[in-house]
Amino acid sequence: MMLAAAAAFAVIMAKINEIVGPRRETDEKVTTYESGMEPVRTARERFSVKYYMVAVLFILFDIEIVFLYPWAVSFRQLGLHGFVVMFVFMFVLLVGFVYVWRKGALEWD
């Protein structure tokens, strides 16, 4: 019942928008990009894998900071056990960083 109600609500809202919404099409609105810039190349251009590697590495080390901040805030309450666990976590990340560095993923040729 809930799924049917949600689907019906979505269809009804889309139809109301189609009927009531404004229909003022201008030359700029019907172009590929609304920024006013003409497309230079095709959208099917191939990208180097290095862009994705940098993105994955950024996410990896960004997550490290997400875990590091709460640890730093509650450092005194965690005691020696919390220090050892964070040291192991940082060591695993350091090993990953050295591995990526040796593989050459951080070099831009």
C-alpha positions as CSV (number, residue, x, y, z in Angstrom):
1,M,0.0,0.0,0.0
2,M,2.8,2.4,1.0
3,L,4.7,1.7,-2.2
4,A,1.6,2.2,-4.4
5,A,0.8,5.5,-2.6
6,A,4.4,6.8,-3.1
7,A,4.3,5.8,-6.8
8,A,0.9,7.5,-7.3
9,F,2.1,10.6,-5.5
10,A,5.2,10.8,-7.7
11,V,3.2,10.4,-10.9
12,I,0.5,13.0,-9.8
13,M,3.2,15.6,-8.8
14,A,5.0,15.1,-12.1
15,K,1.8,15.6,-14.1
16,I,0.8,18.7,-12.1
17,N,4.2,20.2,-12.8
18,E,3.8,19.3,-16.5
19,I,0.3,21.0,-16.7
20,V,0.9,24.0,-14.4
21,G,4.6,24.7,-14.9
22,P,6.0,27.5,-17.1
23,R,6.8,26.7,-20.7
24,R,9.1,29.5,-21.8
25,E,11.8,28.0,-23.9
26,T,14.6,30.3,-24.9
27,D,17.6,29.6,-27.1
28,E,19.8,29.4,-24.1
29,K,17.6,26.9,-22.2
30,V,17.5,24.4,-25.1
31,T,21.2,24.3,-25.6
32,T,23.3,21.5,-24.2
33,Y,24.7,23.6,-21.3
34,E,22.8,26.4,-19.6
35,S,26.2,28.1,-18.8
36,G,26.3,29.6,-22.3
37,M,29.4,27.7,-23.3
38,E,29.2,25.7,-26.5
39,P,30.3,22.1,-26.2
40,V,33.8,21.6,-27.6
41,R,34.2,17.9,-27.7
42,T,32.0,14.8,-27.5
43,A,30.7,13.6,-24.1
44,R,32.2,10.2,-24.8
45,E,35.8,11.2,-24.3
46,R,38.0,8.8,-22.5
47,F,39.7,9.8,-19.2
48,S,42.9,8.5,-17.8
49,V,42.6,6.1,-14.9
50,K,44.8,8.5,-12.8
51,Y,41.9,10.8,-12.3
52,Y,39.9,8.0,-10.7
53,M,43.0,6.9,-8.6
54,V,43.3,10.4,-7.2
55,A,39.6,10.5,-6.4
56,V,39.8,7.1,-4.6
57,L,43.0,8.2,-2.7
58,F,41.3,11.4,-1.7
59,I,38.3,9.5,-0.3
60,L,40.6,7.1,1.5
61,F,42.5,9.8,3.3
62,D,39.4,11.9,3.9
63,I,37.9,9.0,5.7
64,E,41.1,8.8,7.8
65,I,40.4,12.4,9.0
66,V,36.8,11.5,9.8
67,F,38.0,8.8,12.1
68,L,40.9,10.8,13.5
69,Y,38.8,13.8,14.7
70,P,36.6,11.9,17.2
71,W,39.6,10.0,18.5
72,A,41.4,13.3,19.1
73,V,38.4,14.7,21.0
74,S,38.1,11.7,23.3
75,F,41.8,10.9,23.5
76,R,42.0,11.2,27.3
77,Q,39.0,8.9,28.0
78,L,40.2,6.2,25.7
79,G,43.5,5.7,27.5
80,L,46.3,3.4,26.3
81,H,44.0,1.1,24.5
82,G,42.6,3.9,22.3
83,F,46.2,5.1,21.6
84,V,47.3,1.6,20.5
85,V,44.2,1.1,18.3
86,M,44.7,4.4,16.6
87,F,48.4,3.7,16.1
88,V,47.5,0.4,14.3
89,F,45.0,2.3,12.2
90,M,47.5,4.9,11.2
91,F,50.1,2.2,10.5
92,V,47.7,0.4,8.1
93,L,47.0,3.7,6.3
94,L,50.8,4.4,6.1
95,V,51.4,1.0,4.6
96,G,48.7,1.7,2.0
97,F,50.2,5.1,1.3
98,V,53.6,3.7,0.7
99,Y,52.2,1.0,-1.5
100,V,50.4,3.6,-3.6
101,W,53.5,5.7,-3.8
102,R,55.7,2.8,-4.9
103,K,53.2,1.8,-7.6
104,G,53.5,5.3,-9.0
105,A,49.8,6.3,-8.6
106,L,50.8,9.8,-7.3
107,E,53.1,10.6,-10.3
108,W,51.7,12.6,-13.2
109,D,53.6,12.0,-16.4
